[in-house]
Amino acid sequence: MYPVTVASMCEEVRNPVRQVPRAMAWAIPIGFLTGLIFLLPLVFTLPDIGMLLAGEVILIIFEGYL
């Protein structure tokens, strides 16, 4: 997904022969890193997996707002 975005912008780069492959190569690790930064706080703040599977989480979320 990310390299396609880079390839569509290659007309606007100053030195496309060098810059576009570099951007394509860096798009994947940067996407992985930002995804990891996004997912780690979610994983550590989720309740117990048993509660998630039992469906009790919805009640806990609504109790916080009541």
trRosetta pair geometry for C-beta under 8 A, 3 or more apart (Angstrom, degrees):
i j d omega theta_ij theta_ji phi_ij phi_ji
1 4 6.2 -61 -162 27 29 113
1 5 7.2 27 149 -17 62 104
1 31 8.0 136 73 -132 102 163
2 5 5.7 -54 -158 30 41 113
2 6 6.7 36 150 -15 70 104
2 24 7.8 145 115 -141 89 55
2 27 3.6 175 139 157 126 122
2 28 6.2 -180 58 -70 138 53
2 30 7.9 161 -158 66 158 97
2 31 5.2 -129 -54 -45 148 143
3 6 5.4 -53 -149 38 42 113
3 7 6.1 44 153 -23 71 104
3 24 4.3 49 -127 -142 101 96
3 27 5.6 172 -68 59 59 147
3 28 7.5 -7 -44 -47 97 93
4 7 5.7 -52 -145 36 32 112
4 8 6.6 33 156 -22 63 104
5 8 6.0 -55 -152 31 30 110
5 9 7.0 13 155 -6 61 110
5 27 7.4 160 59 -139 104 146
6 9 6.2 -73 -157 42 33 102
6 10 7.1 58 147 -59 66 88
6 20 6.3 140 150 -154 104 73
6 23 4.5 173 -146 119 134 115
6 24 5.1 -165 83 -76 150 70
6 27 5.6 -121 -33 -54 133 143
7 10 5.7 -22 -156 -21 41 118
7 20 6.9 76 -103 -167 55 118
7 24 7.1 44 -55 -84 84 117
9 12 5.5 -54 -178 38 77 111
9 13 7.0 88 130 -39 83 96
10 13 5.7 -44 -153 13 47 119
10 16 4.8 82 -179 -142 92 122
10 20 4.5 21 -116 -98 112 136
11 16 7.5 1 -91 -81 21 144
13 16 4.6 120 74 -84 115 73
13 19 4.6 -159 180 82 139 139
13 20 6.1 -172 31 -56 162 85
13 23 8.0 -134 -95 -11 147 143
14 19 7.0 89 55 -18 72 151
15 18 4.8 -3 128 40 114 107
15 19 5.3 117 79 -16 76 106
16 19 6.0 -67 -116 51 29 97
16 20 4.9 23 -168 -21 74 119
17 20 7.4 -12 -92 28 7 102
17 21 7.9 -7 167 1 39 109
18 21 7.2 -76 -164 40 24 98
18 22 6.5 16 155 -13 63 120
19 22 5.7 -66 -150 42 32 113
19 23 6.1 30 158 -20 70 109
20 23 5.7 -54 -143 37 30 110
20 24 6.3 31 156 -19 64 105
21 24 5.5 -53 -144 37 34 113
21 25 6.2 34 156 -20 66 106
22 25 5.8 -56 -148 36 30 110
22 26 6.3 18 157 -9 65 111
23 26 5.9 -61 -142 45 30 104
23 27 6.2 47 155 -43 65 100
24 27 5.8 -40 -146 11 30 118
25 28 7.3 -60 -174 24 32 102
26 29 6.2 -64 -154 47 47 100
26 30 5.7 41 156 -18 80 115
27 30 6.1 -64 -144 43 25 108
27 31 6.1 27 159 -20 64 112
28 31 5.8 -57 -145 37 27 111
28 32 6.4 29 156 -19 63 106
29 32 5.4 -52 -146 36 35 114
29 33 6.2 35 156 -20 67 105
30 33 5.7 -53 -145 37 32 111
30 34 6.4 26 158 -13 65 106
31 34 6.1 -56 -142 41 29 104
31 35 6.1 30 157 -18 63 110
32 35 5.8 -60 -148 39 27 112
32 36 6.2 29 154 -21 64 108
33 36 5.7 -53 -147 35 30 112
33 37 6.4 31 154 -18 64 104
34 37 5.6 -49 -145 36 35 113
34 38 6.4 35 153 -18 64 105
35 38 5.6 -57 -149 38 32 111
35 39 6.0 20 158 -13 68 112
36 39 5.9 -59 -136 42 29 103
36 40 6.1 37 166 -31 66 105
37 40 6.5 -42 -137 22 23 112
38 41 7.5 -74 -175 35 28 97
38 42 7.1 16 146 -11 63 117
39 42 5.4 -64 -153 41 43 115
39 43 6.0 42 155 -24 78 105
40 43 5.8 -54 -144 34 31 109
40 44 6.4 17 163 -9 65 110
41 44 5.9 -63 -143 44 32 104
41 45 6.0 13 165 -7 69 116
42 45 6.3 -72 -142 45 24 97
42 46 6.4 40 160 -42 64 100
43 46 6.1 -42 -149 8 28 115
46 49 7.9 46 127 -75 121 63
46 52 6.9 3 174 -65 113 134
47 51 4.7 -52 125 73 125 137
47 52 6.3 160 75 -51 93 86
47 57 5.6 -178 37 -106 136 102
47 60 6.7 86 -61 66 156 164
48 51 4.6 90 67 5 88 104
48 52 7.2 -156 97 -7 47 85
49 52 5.4 -50 -149 34 39 115
49 53 6.3 33 156 -15 69 105
50 53 6.0 -58 -146 40 29 105
50 54 6.1 23 157 -15 65 113
51 54 5.8 -60 -140 42 30 108
51 56 4.7 -82 -158 63 83 111
51 57 5.6 108 138 -61 99 82
51 60 7.4 22 172 -13 137 141
52 55 8.0 38 171 -64 28 29
52 57 5.5 23 -102 -34 56 135
55 58 6.4 -17 176 10 73 110
56 59 5.6 -51 -168 35 59 114
56 60 6.5 59 140 -21 79 104
57 60 5.5 -56 -152 37 40 112
57 61 6.3 40 152 -21 71 104
58 61 5.8 -53 -149 35 31 111
58 62 6.5 24 156 -12 65 107
59 62 6.0 -59 -147 41 31 105
59 63 6.2 35 154 -24 66 107
60 63 5.7 -52 -145 33 31 114
60 64 6.8 37 154 -25 61 101
61 64 5.9 -53 -160 26 32 114
61 65 7.2 16 150 -7 62 106
62 65 5.9 -62 -153 41 41 105
62 66 6.3 40 153 -27 72 109
63 66 5.7 -55 -141 31 35 112
